[in-house]
Amino acid sequence: VGLVPAAAGPAAPAEPTTPLDRSMSATQSSVDLMEGLTPLQSPAPKSTSSATSGQCMSLDGVEPYGGPVPEVAPRVASPPQAQANRPSHTKGAHATQCLPLSTAVAKCLHEPIIMQSQIVNAVAIRTFLTKLRLDRHLETIRSYYCFQSGFVMAELTTTWFDGLSRGEHWNDAAAVNRAWSQALQSAAADPLTLTGLEHHVEFVVGDTPRLPGPHHVTALDHIAIRYHVPFPLDIVIGPAHTQQYSLVFR
């Protein structure tokens, strides 16, 4: 029995043999696949609620579990006049940063230094007058350099002139200071005549000139008075000041 050959079906595509043929075949397959797919629905737009409100939206359009999202009112631009009248902290800070150098130095350096100097001056004056008794030292200098303490200086000069009458030239500083101590002892009966700071007073003896007699007007010019000013009062009463008082004493 003779067999009838079956009808031949569509010929199978030939297998690509080169790399270019394989690439073109893969691209055509991808295009055919995309054309056979059904287009998907585009998702609904998400809510514009603030991300910081802590609310989570579901995918099915259900309200968030934290409650309905409040509507946000649109921002209305303020008129230019209102913006001009509104205080601007940024503008003030910028103005402060842009101060001239001389003004910044005056505010940051000069004014604090002046305020501190006024405080220091007040404290220093109070310390000099109350604790260091500057007024008492000035009173002592005035009393003996300028002969304001009449009783004590009268006793002292009487002793000196009596010694000149006896031929004493007062060349020894120890003898001069001994006469000073005797004058203080004589005035001790009246404490109001003393200041309590007489131990700072000392007499020194310089070169003794040759004099024609004990009653000469320059017979005691070689005797000078010295006041030992303690620290820190020597900042106020220096050697230049006591030197001027010494000229008055002579």
C-alpha positions as YAML, in Angstrom:
chain: A
units: angstrom
residues:
- id: 1
  name: VAL
  ca: [0.00, 0.00, 0.00]
- id: 2
  name: GLY
  ca: [1.38, 3.15, -0.96]
- id: 3
  name: LEU
  ca: [1.58, 5.83, 1.80]
- id: 4
  name: VAL
  ca: [0.61, 9.38, 1.04]
- id: 5
  name: PRO
  ca: [3.07, 11.80, 2.56]
- id: 6
  name: ALA
  ca: [1.55, 14.19, 5.06]
- id: 7
  name: ALA
  ca: [1.31, 17.88, 4.26]
- id: 8
  name: ALA
  ca: [4.33, 19.73, 5.37]
- id: 9
  name: GLY
  ca: [3.73, 22.38, 8.09]
- id: 10
  name: PRO
  ca: [5.30, 25.76, 8.25]
- id: 11
  name: ALA
  ca: [8.99, 25.57, 8.16]
- id: 12
  name: ALA
  ca: [10.73, 26.20, 11.49]
- id: 13
  name: PRO
  ca: [12.82, 29.28, 11.55]
- id: 14
  name: ALA
  ca: [16.41, 28.70, 10.97]
- id: 15
  name: GLU
  ca: [18.65, 28.88, 13.95]
- id: 16
  name: PRO
  ca: [20.80, 32.03, 13.96]
- id: 17
  name: THR
  ca: [24.32, 31.20, 13.31]
- id: 18
  name: THR
  ca: [26.12, 34.53, 13.79]
- id: 19
  name: PRO
  ca: [26.12, 36.84, 16.86]
- id: 20
  name: LEU
  ca: [24.39, 39.59, 14.86]
- id: 21
  name: ASP
  ca: [21.59, 37.24, 13.90]
- id: 22
  name: ARG
  ca: [21.15, 36.12, 17.51]
- id: 23
  name: SER
  ca: [20.93, 39.75, 18.72]
- id: 24
  name: MET
  ca: [18.31, 40.70, 16.12]
- id: 25
  name: SER
  ca: [16.27, 37.61, 16.97]
- id: 26
  name: ALA
  ca: [16.26, 38.46, 20.71]
- id: 27
  name: THR
  ca: [15.17, 42.06, 19.98]
- id: 28
  name: GLN
  ca: [12.27, 40.90, 17.80]
- id: 29
  name: SER
  ca: [11.13, 38.47, 20.48]
- id: 30
  name: SER
  ca: [11.05, 41.28, 23.07]
- id: 31
  name: VAL
  ca: [8.98, 43.50, 20.79]
- id: 32
  name: ASP
  ca: [6.48, 40.69, 20.13]
- id: 33
  name: LEU
  ca: [6.15, 40.08, 23.87]
- id: 34
  name: MET
  ca: [5.49, 43.77, 24.68]
- id: 35
  name: GLU
  ca: [2.84, 44.05, 21.95]
- id: 36
  name: GLY
  ca: [0.96, 41.08, 23.37]
- id: 37
  name: LEU
  ca: [0.66, 42.55, 26.92]
- id: 38
  name: THR
  ca: [-2.43, 44.49, 28.12]
- id: 39
  name: PRO
  ca: [-1.63, 48.05, 29.34]
- id: 40
  name: LEU
  ca: [-2.00, 48.48, 33.08]
- id: 41
  name: GLN
  ca: [-4.05, 51.21, 34.77]
- id: 42
  name: SER
  ca: [-1.96, 54.13, 36.02]
- id: 43
  name: PRO
  ca: [-2.00, 54.36, 39.84]
- id: 44
  name: ALA
  ca: [-4.00, 57.11, 41.57]
- id: 45
  name: PRO
  ca: [-1.97, 60.14, 42.71]
- id: 46
  name: LYS
  ca: [-0.78, 60.03, 46.29]
- id: 47
  name: SER
  ca: [-2.05, 62.38, 48.97]
- id: 48
  name: THR
  ca: [-0.20, 65.68, 49.55]
- id: 49
  name: SER
  ca: [-0.39, 65.41, 53.32]
- id: 50
  name: SER
  ca: [2.76, 66.22, 55.34]
- id: 51
  name: ALA
  ca: [5.20, 63.36, 55.74]
- id: 52
  name: THR
  ca: [5.79, 64.38, 59.32]
- id: 53
  name: SER
  ca: [2.17, 63.81, 60.43]
- id: 54
  name: GLY
  ca: [2.86, 60.12, 61.11]
- id: 55
  name: GLN
  ca: [-0.15, 58.89, 58.97]
- id: 56
  name: CYS
  ca: [0.06, 55.88, 56.62]
- id: 57
  name: MET
  ca: [-2.03, 55.59, 53.41]
- id: 58
  name: SER
  ca: [-3.36, 52.21, 52.20]
- id: 59
  name: LEU
  ca: [-3.18, 51.08, 48.62]
- id: 60
  name: ASP
  ca: [-6.99, 50.65, 48.28]
- id: 61
  name: GLY
  ca: [-7.92, 54.33, 48.73]
- id: 62
  name: VAL
  ca: [-9.01, 53.78, 52.34]
- id: 63
  name: GLU
  ca: [-8.63, 56.78, 54.70]
- id: 64
  name: PRO
  ca: [-5.43, 56.79, 56.81]
- id: 65
  name: TYR
  ca: [-5.74, 55.19, 60.21]
- id: 66
  name: GLY
  ca: [-4.79, 58.48, 61.88]
- id: 67
  name: GLY
  ca: [-7.93, 60.23, 60.61]
- id: 68
  name: PRO
  ca: [-8.81, 62.26, 57.56]
- id: 69
  name: VAL
  ca: [-6.09, 64.39, 56.10]
- id: 70
  name: PRO
  ca: [-6.85, 68.10, 56.68]
- id: 71
  name: GLU
  ca: [-6.91, 70.34, 53.70]
- id: 72
  name: VAL
  ca: [-4.01, 72.76, 53.50]
- id: 73
  name: ALA
  ca: [-5.01, 76.31, 52.67]
- id: 74
  name: PRO
  ca: [-3.02, 77.77, 49.81]
- id: 75
  name: ARG
  ca: [-0.40, 80.34, 50.80]
- id: 76
  name: VAL
  ca: [-1.34, 83.86, 49.82]
- id: 77
  name: ALA
  ca: [1.52, 86.16, 48.99]
- id: 78
  name: SER
  ca: [1.59, 89.20, 51.26]
- id: 79
  name: PRO
  ca: [1.61, 92.63, 49.65]
- id: 80
  name: PRO
  ca: [4.95, 94.44, 49.29]
- id: 81
  name: GLN
  ca: [3.95, 97.07, 51.91]
- id: 82
  name: ALA
  ca: [3.31, 94.38, 54.55]
- id: 83
  name: GLN
  ca: [6.64, 92.75, 53.77]
- id: 84
  name: ALA
  ca: [8.38, 96.09, 54.18]
- id: 85
  name: ASN
  ca: [6.77, 96.72, 57.59]
- id: 86
  name: ARG
  ca: [7.44, 93.19, 58.86]
- id: 87
  name: PRO
  ca: [10.50, 93.08, 61.21]
- id: 88
  name: SER
  ca: [13.29, 91.11, 59.66]
- id: 89
  name: HIS
  ca: [15.67, 89.43, 62.10]
- id: 90
  name: THR
  ca: [17.90, 88.47, 59.25]
- id: 91
  name: LYS
  ca: [18.19, 92.08, 58.18]
- id: 92
  name: GLY
  ca: [19.11, 93.20, 61.70]
- id: 93
  name: ALA
  ca: [21.69, 90.46, 62.09]
- id: 94
  name: HIS
  ca: [23.17, 91.39, 58.73]
- id: 95
  name: ALA
  ca: [23.33, 95.05, 59.79]
- id: 96
  name: THR
  ca: [25.09, 94.07, 63.02]
- id: 97
  name: GLN
  ca: [27.63, 92.01, 61.14]
- id: 98
  name: CYS
  ca: [28.32, 94.90, 58.79]
- id: 99
  name: LEU
  ca: [29.28, 97.46, 61.46]
- id: 100
  name: PRO
  ca: [32.33, 99.57, 60.63]
- id: 101
  name: LEU
  ca: [35.58, 98.45, 62.20]
- id: 102
  name: SER
  ca: [35.91, 101.59, 64.34]
- id: 103
  name: THR
  ca: [32.39, 101.14, 65.73]
- id: 104
  name: ALA
  ca: [32.95, 97.44, 66.43]
- id: 105
  name: VAL
  ca: [36.23, 98.19, 68.23]
- id: 106
  name: ALA
  ca: [34.57, 100.93, 70.28]
- id: 107
  name: LYS
  ca: [31.70, 98.67, 71.35]
- id: 108
  name: CYS
  ca: [33.71, 95.48, 71.90]
- id: 109
  name: LEU
  ca: [36.92, 96.90, 73.38]
- id: 110
  name: HIS
  ca: [36.77, 100.55, 74.41]
- id: 111
  name: GLU
  ca: [33.47, 100.53, 76.28]
- id: 112
  name: PRO
  ca: [34.20, 97.36, 78.36]
- id: 113
  name: ILE
  ca: [37.69, 98.65, 79.21]
- id: 114
  name: ILE
  ca: [36.32, 102.01, 80.34]
- id: 115
  name: MET
  ca: [33.68, 100.33, 82.51]
- id: 116
  name: GLN
  ca: [36.28, 98.02, 84.09]
- id: 117
  name: SER
  ca: [38.69, 100.92, 84.68]
- id: 118
  name: GLN
  ca: [36.01, 102.86, 86.52]
- id: 119
  name: ILE
  ca: [35.36, 99.88, 88.78]
- id: 120
  name: VAL
  ca: [39.09, 99.38, 89.41]
- id: 121
  name: ASN
  ca: [39.55, 103.09, 90.18]
- id: 122
  name: ALA
  ca: [36.72, 103.06, 92.71]
- id: 123
  name: VAL
  ca: [38.06, 99.94, 94.45]
- id: 124
  name: ALA
  ca: [41.63, 101.31, 94.48]
- id: 125
  name: ILE
  ca: [40.60, 104.66, 95.97]
- id: 126
  name: ARG
  ca: [38.53, 102.90, 98.64]
- id: 127
  name: THR
  ca: [41.46, 100.61, 99.48]
- id: 128
  name: PHE
  ca: [43.99, 103.45, 99.69]
- id: 129
  name: LEU
  ca: [41.76, 105.56, 101.91]
- id: 130
  name: THR
  ca: [40.29, 102.92, 104.25]
- id: 131
  name: LYS
  ca: [42.74, 100.02, 104.56]
- id: 132
  name: LEU
  ca: [46.06, 101.76, 103.76]
- id: 133
  name: ARG
  ca: [45.12, 105.07, 105.45]
- id: 134
  name: LEU
  ca: [46.53, 107.34, 102.78]
- id: 135
  name: ASP
  ca: [44.98, 110.37, 104.47]
- id: 136
  name: ARG
  ca: [46.89, 109.67, 107.71]
- id: 137
  name: HIS
  ca: [50.19, 109.48, 105.86]
- id: 138
  name: LEU
  ca: [49.51, 112.76, 104.09]
- id: 139
  name: GLU
  ca: [48.61, 114.33, 107.42]
- id: 140
  name: THR
  ca: [51.89, 113.12, 108.96]
- id: 141
  name: ILE
  ca: [53.91, 114.52, 106.06]
- id: 142
  name: ARG
  ca: [52.13, 117.85, 106.31]
- id: 143
  name: SER
  ca: [52.58, 117.98, 110.10]
- id: 144
  name: TYR
  ca: [56.38, 117.59, 110.10]
- id: 145
  name: TYR
  ca: [57.53, 118.73, 106.69]
- id: 146
  name: CYS
  ca: [55.47, 121.91, 106.89]
- id: 147
  name: PHE
  ca: [55.74, 122.40, 110.70]
- id: 148
  name: GLN
  ca: [51.99, 122.04, 111.13]
- id: 149
  name: SER
  ca: [52.47, 120.09, 114.38]
- id: 150
  name: GLY
  ca: [53.55, 123.15, 116.34]
- id: 151
  name: PHE
  ca: [54.25, 121.55, 119.71]
- id: 152
  name: VAL
  ca: [56.48, 118.72, 118.45]
- id: 153
  name: MET
  ca: [58.43, 120.90, 116.05]
- id: 154
  name: ALA
  ca: [58.87, 123.60, 118.67]
- id: 155
  name: GLU
  ca: [60.42, 121.05, 121.05]
- id: 156
  name: LEU
  ca: [62.69, 119.77, 118.29]
- id: 157
  name: THR
  ca: [63.94, 123.14, 117.05]
- id: 158
  name: THR
  ca: [64.48, 124.33, 120.63]
- id: 159
  name: THR
  ca: [66.79, 121.36, 121.23]
- id: 160
  name: TRP
  ca: [68.65, 122.06, 118.01]
- id: 161
  name: PHE
  ca: [69.18, 125.75, 118.66]
- id: 162
  name: ASP
  ca: [70.25, 125.09, 122.24]
- id: 163
  name: GLY
  ca: [72.85, 122.70, 120.87]
- id: 164
  name: LEU
  ca: [74.08, 125.35, 118.44]
- id: 165
  name: SER
  ca: [74.46, 127.78, 121.33]
- id: 166
  name: ARG
  ca: [76.67, 125.20, 123.11]
- id: 167
  name: GLY
  ca: [78.80, 124.67, 120.00]
- id: 168
  name: GLU
  ca: [77.01, 121.55, 118.73]
- id: 169
  name: HIS
  ca: [76.95, 121.50, 114.93]
- id: 170
  name: TRP
  ca: [74.60, 118.54, 114.65]
- id: 171
  name: ASN
  ca: [76.87, 116.63, 112.32]
- id: 172
  name: ASP
  ca: [75.77, 113.25, 113.68]
- id: 173
  name: ALA
  ca: [72.51, 111.82, 112.35]
- id: 174
  name: ALA
  ca: [72.10, 109.73, 115.51]
- id: 175
  name: ALA
  ca: [72.17, 112.87, 117.70]
- id: 176
  name: VAL
  ca: [69.64, 114.59, 115.42]
- id: 177
  name: ASN
  ca: [67.23, 111.62, 115.57]
- id: 178
  name: ARG
  ca: [67.71, 111.37, 119.33]
- id: 179
  name: ALA
  ca: [66.52, 114.95, 119.66]
- id: 180
  name: TRP
  ca: [63.54, 113.94, 117.48]
- id: 181
  name: SER
  ca: [62.67, 111.07, 119.83]
- id: 182
  name: GLN
  ca: [62.83, 113.37, 122.86]
- id: 183
  name: ALA
  ca: [60.43, 115.79, 121.18]
- id: 184
  name: LEU
  ca: [57.97, 112.95, 120.53]
- id: 185
  name: GLN
  ca: [58.19, 111.82, 124.12]
- id: 186
  name: SER
  ca: [57.41, 115.34, 125.29]
- id: 187
  name: ALA
  ca: [54.33, 115.42, 123.05]
- id: 188
  name: ALA
  ca: [53.14, 111.96, 124.15]
- id: 189
  name: ALA
  ca: [51.25, 113.54, 127.04]
- id: 190
  name: ASP
  ca: [48.85, 115.02, 124.48]
- id: 191
  name: PRO
  ca: [48.08, 112.20, 122.01]
- id: 192
  name: LEU
  ca: [46.10, 114.58, 119.79]
- id: 193
  name: THR
  ca: [49.35, 116.15, 118.66]
- id: 194
  name: LEU
  ca: [50.61, 112.84, 117.19]
- id: 195
  name: THR
  ca: [49.37, 110.95, 114.16]
- id: 196
  name: GLY
  ca: [50.68, 107.52, 115.16]
- id: 197
  name: LEU
  ca: [52.91, 107.31, 112.08]
- id: 198
  name: GLU
  ca: [55.92, 109.18, 113.43]
- id: 199
  name: HIS
  ca: [58.07, 106.05, 113.11]
- id: 200
  name: HIS
  ca: [58.10, 106.68, 109.34]
- id: 201
  name: VAL
  ca: [59.94, 109.98, 109.88]
- id: 202
  name: GLU
  ca: [63.74, 110.04, 109.87]
- id: 203
  name: PHE
  ca: [66.31, 112.83, 109.76]
- id: 204
  name: VAL
  ca: [69.45, 112.57, 107.65]
- id: 205
  name: VAL
  ca: [72.57, 114.69, 107.78]
- id: 206
  name: GLY
  ca: [74.47, 115.87, 104.72]
- id: 207
  name: ASP
  ca: [77.76, 117.66, 104.33]
- id: 208
  name: THR
  ca: [78.29, 120.33, 107.03]
- id: 209
  name: PRO
  ca: [79.54, 123.63, 105.61]
- id: 210
  name: ARG
  ca: [82.01, 125.81, 107.44]
- id: 211
  name: LEU
  ca: [79.92, 128.46, 109.18]
- id: 212
  name: PRO
  ca: [81.03, 131.77, 110.66]
- id: 213
  name: GLY
  ca: [79.00, 131.10, 113.80]
- id: 214
  name: PRO
  ca: [76.27, 128.89, 115.37]
- id: 215
  name: HIS
  ca: [73.61, 131.52, 114.74]
- id: 216
  name: HIS
  ca: [74.16, 131.72, 111.03]
- id: 217
  name: VAL
  ca: [71.03, 131.49, 108.88]
- id: 218
  name: THR
  ca: [72.31, 128.34, 107.15]
- id: 219
  name: ALA
  ca: [73.45, 126.59, 110.34]
- id: 220
  name: LEU
  ca: [70.91, 123.74, 109.96]
- id: 221
  name: ASP
  ca: [70.71, 123.45, 106.16]
- id: 222
  name: HIS
  ca: [72.58, 120.16, 106.23]
- id: 223
  name: ILE
  ca: [69.70, 118.47, 108.11]
- id: 224
  name: ALA
  ca: [66.99, 116.97, 105.93]
- id: 225
  name: ILE
  ca: [63.83, 115.06, 106.76]
- id: 226
  name: ARG
  ca: [62.90, 111.78, 105.11]
- id: 227
  name: TYR
  ca: [59.61, 109.95, 105.15]
- id: 228
  name: HIS
  ca: [59.56, 106.20, 104.49]
- id: 229
  name: VAL
  ca: [56.43, 105.58, 102.45]
- id: 230
  name: PRO
  ca: [55.30, 101.92, 102.62]
- id: 231
  name: PHE
  ca: [54.21, 99.95, 99.58]
- id: 232
  name: PRO
  ca: [51.87, 100.41, 97.74]
- id: 233
  name: LEU
  ca: [51.44, 103.98, 98.96]
- id: 234
  name: ASP
  ca: [54.75, 104.84, 97.30]
- id: 235
  name: ILE
  ca: [52.82, 104.70, 94.03]
- id: 236
  name: VAL
  ca: [50.93, 107.82, 95.15]
- id: 237
  name: ILE
  ca: [53.63, 109.46, 97.29]
- id: 238
  name: GLY
  ca: [56.89, 109.05, 95.40]
- id: 239
  name: PRO
  ca: [60.40, 110.41, 95.98]
- id: 240
  name: ALA
  ca: [59.69, 113.40, 93.75]
- id: 241
  name: HIS
  ca: [56.84, 114.46, 96.05]
- id: 242
  name: THR
  ca: [58.81, 114.09, 99.29]
- id: 243
  name: GLN
  ca: [61.67, 116.04, 97.68]
- id: 244
  name: GLN
  ca: [59.35, 118.98, 97.18]
- id: 245
  name: TYR
  ca: [58.28, 118.77, 100.81]
- id: 246
  name: SER
  ca: [61.95, 118.70, 101.84]
- id: 247
  name: LEU
  ca: [62.48, 122.06, 100.18]
- id: 248
  name: VAL
  ca: [59.63, 123.46, 102.27]
- id: 249
  name: PHE
  ca: [61.20, 122.01, 105.42]
- id: 250
  name: ARG
  ca: [64.51, 123.74, 104.72]
...
